[in-house]
Amino acid sequence: MQKMLRITGLLFFAILILVEPSLEYPVDGYAESGIRRLERLRIRIDDSLRGFVPPKGGQKSINEIRLNFVDTTVAFRDSTPEPLAMLLDPLSQAPAAKPVHPPRLRLKNAADTLYSTLGIFPRANKELQQRLNALFANRDRSYSLALLEITPGQAPRYGGIREHLQYSPGSVGKLAIAVGIFEELSRLFPGDIEARKQLLRKRMIVAENWIHHDDHGVPFYDIASGVSAFRPIKEGDVFSLWEWIDHMISPSSNAAASTVWKEAMLIRHFGEHYPPSKEEENAFFDTTPKSVLSEMALSIVNDPLRRIGIAEADWRLGSFFTNTGQRRVPGGGGSFATPRGLLLFLLRLEQGRVIDEWSSLEIKRLMYMTEKRIRYASAPRLSDCAVYFKSGSLYRCQPEPGFQCGKYKGNRDNYMNSVAIVERPDGKIYLVALMSNVLRINSAVEHQTLATYIDRIIDQ
């Protein structure tokens, strides 16, 4: 699915902001979440319904998905075991012998934020770094990568290639909206996980003009009739809040992203009086100064990232994903990210420190790929692996003799971003953030190819 803007004249250009559909969350998650498409997927796997069945790595049960850094220790060759969360967090205090929860990161000032971002990962592993250097030696210098292997029982291995480079994150930025909505839920119901679940399941939201304009399709499934469809969201469509979040992360719907962000703002403003009536909601957005709305929106999606040690230079979301959203709530400051910032997010997710353990686990479940795999995650070598994934892209084309503009093949800009947690059948686990802006090549295929090479490097 794609959205293309063409402007004719002396300078023609085209823009595409991802996405192809790639559906996530565990296949047996309907009872827990109420996400209806999951029931259709479960029936397919049971051979009761024709349709695509996920690869082996995409058929994990909801109870098989866990956070890998909570209550985990790592043994070094010449030292006693140390808690893995402590090894990777120089700002944490010394833990008890058997920690139940890793300590929450408390940042005192901007210097602490910068230090936590630069110093959070181990020194680059010599052998791993050499292999990564060889892999990218003859590739475009726009490639940037951060890689961390966290296989249980082994010392973590880190390597990077120009991991400080900033790029537009594209739809990877929707993960920040997911963090924002779960943060607001935790503020609304501190310590009450069941209340958060009930709101996610029972809060039904009607699609309104916030969805315009977006042509990304999402899955529809009627439990009673068994009728299914895949199409863009239209005004009047109704989904639970949990389904809206799933649509935002899975098929990467821009309409869903703006709707979820809008709901997070309503929770922030109305608090215990959420959900508001339609009249109260309209009055809030119509009468509140645009500057106040903008400040609130940016705080919701960016402040939680700062609290887990991600510096603004390493990840920032600056505007809504639909035109209507941008018009009603102006953004500011731009959107950008670096591989090291995105990798730090994956690390904090695995530590259970993105808000709290429950929120971290839910976001990881939402990233779990259960249907069609795309781009980096589509590498055949990863078919048996559990892949927790988000991708984002943006390409632009301009006139060039002999050049044919194509999907993910821009000659002006050709951004492609992939973040993934890969859990292999042999027990190896690694986190990877890959960003690039290589012009005139099919960047989706290139990321797929690099996924194969990187996985081979993990074997070495």
C-alpha positions in Angstrom: 0.0 0.0 0.0 1.3 3.5 -0.7 0.7 7.1 -0.8 2.2 9.0 -3.7 2.3 12.8 -4.2 3.2 14.0 -7.7 4.0 17.6 -8.5 4.6 18.4 -12.2 6.8 21.2 -13.3 10.5 21.9 -13.5 11.1 19.8 -10.4 8.9 16.7 -10.3 9.1 14.6 -7.3 7.3 11.7 -5.8 7.0 10.7 -2.2 6.0 7.3 -0.8 5.6 6.7 2.9 5.4 3.0 3.6 3.7 0.4 3.9 3.1 -3.1 2.7 0.9 -5.0 5.1 2.7 -7.1 7.7 0.5 -8.3 10.6 1.6 -8.8 14.1 0.6 -9.9 17.7 0.5 -13.6 18.7 -1.9 -15.8 16.7 -3.9 -16.9 19.8 -4.2 -13.4 21.2 -7.8 -12.8 20.5 -9.1 -13.9 23.9 -6.6 -11.6 25.6 -6.8 -8.5 23.4 -10.1 -8.8 21.5 -8.3 -8.0 18.2 -10.6 -9.7 15.8 -8.2 -10.4 13.0 -6.3 -12.8 15.3 -9.3 -15.1 15.5 -9.3 -15.3 11.7 -5.6 -16.1 11.8 -6.1 -18.8 14.4 -8.8 -20.5 12.3 -6.5 -20.4 9.3 -3.8 -22.2 11.2 -6.3 -24.8 12.3 -7.0 -25.5 8.6 -10.6 -24.4 9.1 -10.2 -21.3 6.8 -8.3 -20.8 3.6 -5.7 -18.1 3.5 -2.1 -17.2 4.3 -0.6 -19.1 7.2 2.4 -17.5 8.9 5.8 -19.2 8.8 6.9 -21.4 11.7 8.6 -18.4 13.4 5.3 -16.5 13.3 3.2 -19.1 15.2 4.3 -18.5 18.8 1.6 -18.6 21.5 1.0 -15.5 23.4 2.4 -17.2 26.5 5.7 -18.0 24.7 6.5 -14.3 24.2 8.5 -12.9 27.0 11.0 -10.2 27.8 14.6 -11.4 27.6 16.4 -9.0 30.0 14.1 -9.2 33.1 15.7 -11.2 35.9 18.5 -12.3 33.5 22.2 -12.8 34.4 25.2 -13.3 32.1 28.4 -15.2 32.9 31.7 -13.8 31.7 34.8 -16.0 31.0 36.8 -14.4 33.8 34.2 -13.1 36.2 31.3 -14.0 38.3 27.8 -13.7 36.8 26.4 -10.1 36.7 22.8 -9.0 36.0 22.5 -8.3 32.3 20.5 -5.2 32.9 23.3 -3.8 35.1 26.0 -4.6 32.6 24.2 -2.5 29.9 23.2 0.3 32.2 26.0 2.3 33.9 23.5 4.6 35.6 21.7 1.8 37.5 22.5 1.1 41.1 23.9 -2.2 42.3 21.2 -4.9 42.3 20.2 -7.4 44.9 21.4 -10.9 44.5 18.1 -12.0 42.9 16.5 -8.9 41.5 12.8 -9.1 40.7 12.6 -5.9 38.5 15.5 -4.0 37.0 15.7 -0.5 38.5 14.0 2.3 36.7 16.3 4.8 35.0 16.3 8.2 36.7 18.0 10.9 34.8 19.2 14.0 36.7 20.0 16.3 33.9 20.8 16.6 30.1 24.3 15.3 30.7 23.0 12.1 32.2 20.7 11.7 29.2 23.6 12.1 26.8 25.8 9.8 28.8 23.2 7.1 29.0 22.8 7.1 25.3 26.4 7.1 24.4 27.5 4.7 27.2 24.7 2.3 27.4 26.1 -0.4 25.2 29.2 -2.6 25.7 32.4 -1.7 23.9 32.2 -3.0 20.3 33.1 -6.7 20.1 36.3 -6.9 18.1 35.4 -10.0 16.0 31.8 -8.9 15.4 32.9 -5.4 14.5 35.4 -6.7 12.0 32.8 -8.8 10.2 30.3 -5.9 10.1 33.1 -3.6 8.7 33.7 -6.2 6.0 30.0 -6.5 5.2 29.6 -2.8 4.7 33.1 -2.0 3.3 31.9 -1.7 -0.3 28.4 -0.5 0.4 27.0 3.0 0.3 28.2 5.2 3.2 24.6 6.1 4.0 24.1 2.7 5.7 24.0 3.0 9.4 23.6 0.0 11.8 23.5 -0.8 15.5 23.5 -4.5 16.5 23.5 -6.2 19.9 23.5 -9.9 20.5 21.9 -10.8 23.9 22.0 -14.6 23.8 21.4 -16.0 27.3 24.4 -17.4 29.1 26.8 -15.4 26.9 28.4 -11.9 27.2 26.5 -9.5 25.0 28.2 -8.5 21.7 27.8 -5.1 20.2 28.8 -3.7 16.9 27.9 -0.6 14.8 28.3 1.1 11.5 27.9 4.9 11.6 25.2 4.4 14.2 25.1 8.1 15.0 23.7 9.1 11.6 20.2 10.8 11.8 17.5 9.8 9.3 13.8 10.3 9.0 12.4 7.3 10.8 9.2 7.0 8.7 6.7 4.6 10.2 9.2 3.3 12.7 8.2 6.5 14.5 4.8 4.9 15.2 6.4 2.9 18.0 6.7 6.2 19.8 3.0 6.7 19.6 2.5 3.2 21.0 4.8 4.1 23.9 2.8 7.3 24.4 -0.6 5.6 24.6 0.6 3.0 27.0 2.2 5.7 29.1 -1.1 7.6 29.3 -2.9 4.4 30.3 -0.3 3.9 33.1 -1.0 7.4 34.3 -4.7 6.9 34.2 -4.6 3.5 36.0 -1.3 3.3 38.0 -0.7 -0.2 39.1 -4.0 -1.5 37.7 -3.2 -3.6 34.7 -6.7 -5.1 34.4 -8.3 -1.7 34.2 -5.9 -0.8 31.3 -6.8 -4.1 29.5 -10.5 -3.4 29.9 -10.2 0.1 28.5 -8.2 -1.2 25.5 -10.8 -3.9 24.8 -14.0 -1.9 25.4 -13.2 1.6 24.3 -14.8 1.6 20.8 -13.6 4.4 18.6 -15.4 5.5 15.4 -13.1 6.6 12.5 -13.5 10.3 11.8 -11.8 12.9 9.7 -8.5 12.4 11.6 -7.9 9.4 9.2 -7.5 11.6 6.1 -5.6 11.0 4.0 -4.4 7.5 4.1 -4.7 4.6 1.6 -3.0 1.9 3.7 -5.2 -1.1 4.0 -6.1 -2.9 7.3 -7.7 -6.3 8.0 -11.4 -6.5 8.8 -13.0 -9.7 10.2 -16.6 -10.2 11.4 -16.6 -13.0 14.1 -20.2 -13.9 13.6 -20.4 -14.1 9.8 -16.7 -15.0 9.1 -16.6 -12.3 6.4 -13.1 -10.7 6.0 -11.7 -7.9 4.0 -8.6 -5.8 3.6 -9.1 -2.1 2.7 -8.3 1.4 3.9 -10.1 2.7 6.9 -13.2 4.8 6.1 -15.1 7.3 8.2 -17.6 5.3 10.3 -15.5 2.2 10.7 -15.4 1.1 14.4 -12.5 -0.6 16.2 -11.5 -1.0 19.8 -8.5 1.0 21.0 -6.5 -2.2 21.1 -7.4 -2.8 17.4 -6.5 0.8 16.5 -3.1 0.3 18.0 -2.7 -3.0 16.2 -3.6 -1.4 12.9 -1.0 1.3 13.6 1.8 -1.1 14.2 0.9 -4.1 12.0 -0.2 -2.8 8.6 1.2 0.6 9.7 -1.9 2.5 9.0 -1.3 6.3 9.1 -5.0 6.7 9.9 -4.7 4.5 12.9 -1.5 6.3 14.0 -3.3 9.7 14.1 -6.3 8.2 15.8 -4.3 6.6 18.6 -2.2 9.7 19.1 -5.5 11.7 19.3 -6.8 9.3 22.0 -3.6 9.6 24.0 -4.2 13.4 24.1 -7.8 12.9 25.2 -6.6 10.6 28.1 -4.0 13.2 29.1 -6.5 16.0 29.1 -9.6 14.4 30.5 -7.9 12.0 32.9 -10.4 10.1 35.0 -13.3 11.6 33.0 -12.0 9.8 29.8 -13.7 9.0 27.5 -15.3 12.3 26.9 -18.5 12.8 25.0 -18.3 13.7 21.3 -19.2 17.3 22.1 -16.5 17.5 24.8 -13.9 16.1 22.5 -14.7 18.5 19.7 -14.7 21.5 22.1 -11.3 20.5 23.4 -9.6 20.4 20.0 -11.6 23.4 18.6 -11.0 25.8 21.6 -7.6 24.8 22.9 -4.8 27.0 21.4 -2.8 25.2 18.7 0.4 25.9 20.6 -1.0 24.1 23.7 -2.2 21.1 21.6 1.2 20.9 19.9 3.1 21.0 23.2 0.9 18.3 24.7 1.1 16.0 21.6 4.9 16.2 21.4 5.2 15.6 25.2 3.1 12.5 25.0 5.3 10.7 22.4 8.7 12.1 23.2 8.9 12.5 27.0 8.6 8.7 27.6 11.7 8.2 25.3 13.7 10.7 27.4 12.8 8.9 30.6 14.4 5.7 29.3 17.6 7.4 28.3 17.0 8.1 24.6 18.4 11.5 23.8 16.4 13.9 21.6 19.2 13.7 19.0 18.7 9.9 18.8 14.9 9.8 18.4 12.2 12.4 18.1 8.7 12.3 16.6 7.5 15.7 15.4 4.2 15.5 13.6 1.0 13.5 13.0 0.9 11.0 10.1 -2.2 12.3 8.4 -2.9 15.8 6.8 -6.0 16.3 9.1 -4.0 15.4 12.1 -1.3 17.8 11.2 -3.8 20.6 10.6 -5.6 20.1 13.9 -2.5 19.6 16.0 0.5 21.3 14.4 3.8 19.6 14.9 7.3 21.1 15.2 11.0 20.3 15.2 10.9 17.5 12.7 11.1 13.7 13.1 14.4 11.9 13.1 16.2 8.9 14.7 19.5 7.1 14.8 20.2 3.4 14.9 21.7 3.7 18.4 18.5 5.4 19.7 16.3 2.8 18.1 18.5 0.0 19.5 18.3 1.5 22.9 14.6 1.4 22.7 14.7 -2.3 21.9 17.0 -2.9 24.8 14.7 -1.0 27.2 11.8 -3.0 25.8 13.5 -6.2 26.7 14.4 -4.9 30.1 10.7 -4.2 30.8 11.6 -0.5 31.3 9.4 1.0 28.6 6.9 2.4 31.1 6.7 -1.0 33.0 7.0 -4.7 32.4 3.4 -5.1 31.2 3.5 -2.3 28.8 6.9 -3.4 27.4 5.6 -6.9 26.9 2.4 -5.7 25.2 4.4 -3.5 22.8 6.7 -6.4 22.0 3.6 -8.6 21.3 2.3 -5.9 19.0 5.6 -6.0 17.1 5.5 -9.8 16.7 5.1 -10.7 13.0 2.4 -13.3 12.4 1.5 -12.9 8.7 3.2 -11.6 5.6 6.8 -10.6 6.3 8.3 -7.7 4.5 11.7 -6.1 3.8 14.3 -7.0 6.5 12.0 -9.5 8.1 11.2 -11.3 4.8 14.6 -12.9 4.5 14.0 -16.7 4.1 16.8 -17.4 6.5 14.6 -15.9 9.3 11.5 -18.0 8.5 11.9 -20.2 11.6 12.8 -17.2 13.8 10.5 -15.2 15.9 10.8 -11.6 14.5 9.5 -8.6 16.4 9.7 -5.9 13.8 8.8 -2.4 12.6 9.8 -0.9 9.3 9.6 2.6 7.8 10.4 4.1 4.4 10.1 7.2 2.4 11.3 7.8 -1.2 11.3 10.8 -3.5 11.9 11.0 -7.2 12.9 13.8 -9.5 13.4 13.9 -13.3 16.5 12.1 -14.5 17.3 11.0 -18.0 17.0 7.2 -18.3 15.7 6.7 -14.8 12.4 5.0 -14.0 11.0 5.9 -10.5 9.9 2.8 -8.7 8.7 1.6 -5.3 11.5 2.0 -2.7 13.8 3.2 -5.5 14.0 6.9 -5.2 16.7 9.0 -6.9 16.2 12.1 -4.6 15.6 10.3 -1.3 15.3 6.6 -0.6 15.0 6.1 3.1 14.5 2.6 4.5 14.6 1.8 8.2 14.3 -1.5 10.0 14.2 -2.4 13.7 14.0 -6.0 14.8 14.4 -8.4 17.7 15.3 -11.8 16.3 14.9 -14.9 18.4 16.3 -17.9 16.7 15.4 -21.6 17.2 19.0 -22.3 18.5 18.5 -19.8 21.4 20.5 -17.0 19.9 18.9 -13.6 20.3 19.9 -10.2 18.8 18.6 -6.7 18.4 19.2 -4.7 15.2 18.5 -1.3 13.9 19.4 -0.6 10.2 18.8 2.7 8.4 19.8 3.7 4.9 19.4 6.2 2.1 20.8 4.5 -0.9 19.5 6.1 -4.1 18.2 4.2 -7.2 18.2 0.7 -5.7 15.3 -1.3 -4.4 16.0 -0.7 -0.7 13.4 -3.3 0.4 15.3 -6.0 -1.3 18.6 -4.7 -0.1 17.4 -4.8 3.6 16.2 -8.3 3.0 19.6 -9.3 1.7 21.4 -7.6 4.6 19.2 -9.5 7.1 20.6 -12.8 5.7 24.2 -11.6 6.0 23.8 -10.2 9.5 22.2 -13.4 10.7 25.1 -15.4 9.3 27.5 -13.1 11.2 25.7 -13.9 14.4 26.6 -17.6 13.8 30.4 -16.7 13.6 
